[in-house]
Amino acid sequence: MVTVVEGICADGTSLSPMLIYKAQSTKVAWVDKNAPADVIIGHSANGWTDNTKGLGYLKTHFGPRSSSAAKAEGKWRMIIFDGHESHVSWDFLQYCIQQKIIAFCLPPHSTNILQPLDVAVCHKS
């Protein structure tokens, strides 16, 4: 089992993913040597994300030296996510405020209806 945490920007660019394997440790063979340097590889007993991994993803892709911060040029940004505990921890939300990130949590059990990454929402005529 593998959990993939992914993201895209409003300009259509993508963020490198975080892969979380169900394992006791991470194996070097799991990482493609040609993978981008900012791909996050981790493991957990159940293969799921947790508060530490969620905050790590946020710091990597939205921290002060990230491409997201460079594009924002000091202005506020927004991150849209589901209500998983790793996205609504106090540390996660506090980091968002410190980095000028508006944290927007989708209503419970609605991501299958809202389809935030559905191409129809972003389709240009």
Secondary structure as UniProt FT lines:
FT   STRAND          2..8
FT   TURN            10..11
FT   STRAND          14..22
FT   HELIX           28..30
FT   TURN            33..34
FT   TURN            37..38
FT   STRAND          40..44
FT   HELIX           51..62
FT   TURN            64..65
FT   HELIX           67..72
FT   TURN            73..74
FT   STRAND          77..81
FT   HELIX           85..87
FT   HELIX           90..98
FT   TURN            99..100
FT   STRAND          101..105
FT   TURN            108..109
FT   HELIX           111..114
FT   TURN            116..117
FT   HELIX           119..122
//
